[in-house]
Amino acid sequence: MTPLVQIAMLGWFFVAVPAMFIFLPSRTAAFCGLVFGWLILPWSAKYSFGPLDVTRESAVTYSVMACIALFDTSALLRLRPSWIDLPAAIWCVSPFFTSLSNDLGVYDGLSSIRSQVEVWGLPYLIGRTYVTSVEAMKHLAMVLIAGAVLYVPLIMWEIRFSPQLHKRVYGYVT
């Protein structure tokens, strides 16, 4: 792994996403933080930052949630839990019971919940916070399309020269 992995992970958390929230509207910054973080951060990288393990999933979701809490607290305060959130909550908690039923223990179950919340729960919460109208859905769709269009040259490079881009940029193969 090159030092660029740590720079990318910590830079995303402490520089890129806060800069998005400073210079862009909060909804756009949240959508861009999620989409572009998932696209450009290194796959399966784990960087130990004190007692915490920073992964791509945690860097993306926690940075966006922290910036929402700092820069757009009113959006989080407007959010009201509903019965429609129940399937997402069950999806995030279910690995705990799977772990217990397979005799893997409480620690493994709680670790699985943390992982499930990073990958599914927090993006769902961000979506519930900002996707409140048809206009907001169109906005999210436009950010997804922009991410896909900007990712096409990288995909074309990978098709032509075999999967080498991740190794050249981050120094390891996934």
Disulfide bonds with the S-S distance in Angstrom:
none
